[in-house]
């Protein structure tokens, strides 16, 4: 199988914990042809979408079980390759979403399996996706407000029955820009909004503070609409954010009944939207974010649970590609039967 990973630069990979590296390593272990590229390397030639890729050298790269060692010893050769020639394209670029890059993939979506689907990425790449999910009684989604209007957001804070709310930029990731707002300190809210919104360019989220948030959140990895692994992230003593990159610490976690109900509630929609591999961020049974571009946590969940989530992900990708190949072969076979019948 030929797989292209559209990701961040190879030099930015953190070999000890990087989730994309785990997927690449597993693909290489299985003997697949692996190419990596970045959104900026997608282009078009003669009306054909191509990518400037680094292709893993099978003969020169030692595929050891030690993933950091595999990363250090990996050798690549550069090639300009047609995207339609890949069996699967796995999207792993960090936010914010490069919507222009997605346009290059539009022309090959019938030829290759793209995970996650580009239309799904378009609709779910911001935190608005979470807020728009059907949940009329706010059983799974905290009350959320999004706007560029400073006066409106100040009014939302004033009218909220809660003493505390969470403020964050719409296009943030990794816990960047997430702050706790208290009504008693509302005098600083306007200056914060000025900073976040800028020259009317950026949207800001105000979200109800969820009881128990100080104890951390849960990252749930979902594959084809089903949970395949989870961990609890506990914030540092002096921080409201649970993200590992923001100083949080991971702990083993077993999904609660409420969290399982949330997974069952959102799973079918994720599949309908082509969002086959995502990360859910959950606080006290409520969904605060859906990570659809490059959900992380594979290495940490593996370590905590003695699992290999990357194996399940590659199993799924292979099954989709095989099913597609079988469908194409049957179609060609049926075409030949019809063609032969017309010869009489």
N, C-alpha and C positions, 0 to 999 in steps of 0.2 A: 504494500500500500504506500502511496506517496502523500505525505502530509506537509502542509505549510503552516507554520506558526507565525501569525502577524502579531508582533509583540514590541516590547521596549528593547533598546539596544542590549546586545549580549554583555557588554561591559557593565551594565547596571544590574545584572543578575546577582542576587545574594545566595551563593551556592548552598549555604547551610540550611536555608529555610524556604527558598524560592519555589512556589507552586508550579509555575510554568516549566521550570527546569525538571521537576519530577515527571511531568507529562512528556517532555522531550526525551528524557532518559528512558522511560518505559517504552516509548515508540521505537527508540534505537535498539533496546533490548530485544524487541520483537522482530527486528530485521527490516523495519519500514524505512523507506527513504525519507529523510527529515531535512526540510529547508526552513530557515528562519528569515524573516524580513520585518520591516517596520512600516507603519502607515505612510511615512514620507517616501518610501521606496516603491510604492505602487504607482504605476504609470500606464500609458497606452501607446501602442505602436501599431500602425496600420489598422486602426480600429479594433485592436485586440488588447485586452487587459493583461499586463505583465507585471512582474516584480523583479527588482534587483535583489537577489537572494544570496545568503550564505548557506551552502549545502554541506551537511555533515559528511565528512569523508569516512565511509564505512571501513575501508582497508587500513586507514591510518589512525583511527580513533579507537582506543581501548574501551570497550563497554564493560566497565567494572560495576559491581554492585554498590560501590562507594560513590555516591552521587557527587559530592564536592570534588573528588578525584576525577570523575568523568568530566566535570565542567572544566577543570584546569587542563586536562589533556585533549579536549575536543579540538579537532582540526576541521577547517572548512575550506571550500573553494567557492569563489564567486561565480554566479551564473545569472543570466537574464532569462527568466522562465515564464511561460504562459500559465496564467492562473487556472485556466480551464483544464490543464493537464493534471492537476492534483485531484486525488480522490477525496481529500478532506482539507478544509482550511479552518484552523482553530484560532479564533480571535482572542488575543490575550494582551492587547494594548491597554495601558493605564488610562484612566480618565484624565482630562475631559475627552469626550468622544470627538474624533476627527470625522465629521460627517462627509467631507469631501472624499476621504479615503474610501468610505463605503460606496460611493458612486462608481468606483472602479470595479467593485465586486458585483454590482447589479447585473452586469452582462454575463457572469459565469455561474449564477445561482442555479441554473438548470443543469449545469454540467458537473458541479461538485457540491458536496455537503459542507455547509458553512455552519460552524458552531462558535458563538450563538448566531442565529439568523439575523441578517442585517436589518430587516424591518423591525424585529424584536429589539435590537440594539437602539434603533432610532426612537422607539416609543418608550423604552425603559432606561435610557442612559442617565436620567436625572431622578432625583428624589420625588418628582411629581408622580412617577409611576406608582409608588407606594400609596400616595394620598388618593389616587384615583381608583384604587381597587374597591370592588363592591363590599361594603361593610356598614350598612345603615345604622347599626347600633353601637358602632365603635368597639366591637368585641375584640377585633384583632389589630385595628389601626388607630393610633392616637389622633386626636383632633389636630389637624394641620392647616396652617395658613401660609400662602406663598404670594409675595407681591414685591414690586419695586417702589410702591407708594409708601413713603415714610410715615405720613400722617395716619394712613390706614393701619400700619403695623403698630404704631404707638397706641392707637385706639384698641386694637386687638389685645394688647398687653393690659391696658387699663380695664377692659371689660371682662377679662378672663377671671373666672371664679377661683383660679389657682394662684397661689403666691409666687410660683416659679414656672418658667417656661424655658425651652431650649431654643437657642438661635443658632443658625448655621447657614452658610452659603449654599445655594442650590447646586452649584457645580463642584463642590468640595468632595474630597475623598480621603481615606486614611485618618479620619478624625480631625483634619485640618479645619480650623475656624469654628469648631463647635464650642459654644459657651453657654453657661447657665445664667439666665436673667432672673433677677428677683425684683418684685415690685418696689421694695424698699430702696432699691438702687436705680430706679427708673431715670434719674437725672442724667445718667450716662448713656441711655439708650439712643438718643438722637445722634450723638457723635459716633456711636457704634454703627448705626444704620448708614450714616454718611460714609463711613469707611467701607462697609460691605457693598453698598449699592454703587458707590462711585458716581460717575456721570451718567446715571440712569442706565447703566449697562448690566448690572447683575441683580438677579433675584435673591431674595432672602426668605428663609423658612422660619416661621415661629411654630413650635410644636408643644403641645401639652407635655409637661414634665411627668414621667411615669414613675409612680412609687416603686422604690426598689432600684432605681437607676444607679444609685450610689454603690450598689453591690456588684455592678458590672452588667454585661450583656452576654448573649449567647450567639455564636456564629454557627449557622446550620448550612452545610453544603447540600444542595439539591441536584439530583441527576435524573433527567427525564421525569420530573414531577414528584420524585420521591426523595426523602432525606437519606443520605448515605454516610453522614458523619457530623459531629458537632463538638464544640468546646465552649467552655465559659471563659470570658475575658474579664479580669478584675482590674479596675483602674488603680493607678498609683494613689497613694494617700492624699496627695495634694492636687488631684486632677479629676475632672468630671468624665473624661473620655476613657473608654475601655480598649481602644485600638492598640494592638501590640506595638505598632510604630510610634504611638504616642506615650509609651511607657507602661501599657497594661501588661498583665501577666496571664498566661493561659492556664486553665485547670480542666481536668476531666469532667465531662458532663453527660448525664443521661437525659434524653428528652422527656419533658413532662407531658401529661395528657393534654394540657392546653397547647403546648408547642406542637404536638402531633396533630391536633385539630387544626391549628394554623396551617401546617404543611398540607393537610388534606384540602383545606379551603383554597389555598393559593396554587397548589400543584397543577391542576388542570389548566388554569389560565397561563401559567408559565409555558406549558407544552404547546398550547394553542398559539402562543406568541413566538414559538421557536426558541425559547430561552431554556435550553436543555441543561446547562451547567451554570448554576448561580449560587451566590452566597446570601443567606438571609441574616440580617442583624435583628435580634429579638431581645426585648427587655420585658421581663415579667409577663411573658406570653403575648406581648404586642410587637408587631412588626414595625421597625423604624426605618429600615433601608433594604433594598434589593440590589446586590452587587452583580452586575451582568457582564462587565467588560473583562476583568481579570480577577475573579474571586480567589482570595488566598485562604490559607489555613491548612492546606493539604499536609505539609510536613509536620505541623504541630499536632493535628488530629491523629495522624499516623502514629506519632510517638506516644501519645497519650493512650491510644487504644490498640496498639500493635496491629495496625491495618495498613493497607496500601491502596488508598483511594484512587491513585492514578491508574491502577489496574482496572478498576470498575469503569473509569471514564474512557479508557482506551477500548475496553470490551464493548462499550456502547457505540463508540465511533465506528469500530469495525463492523458491528452488526448492522448499522445504518448503511454503510458503504456496500456491504455484501447484499443486503436486501435491494439496494438500488441497482447493483450489477445484475442480480437475478431478474429483476423487472425488465431491464433493458434487453437482456438475452431472450426472455420470453417474447417480448415485443418483436424483436428481430426474427425470431422463429416463426411467429404468427404471420409476419409480413411475407416471409418466404413461402409459407403455405398458400397464402392468397395469390402471390405472384405466380407460383407453379400452377394453381388452378386456372389462371387466366390464359395459360399457354395452350390449353386444350382447344 
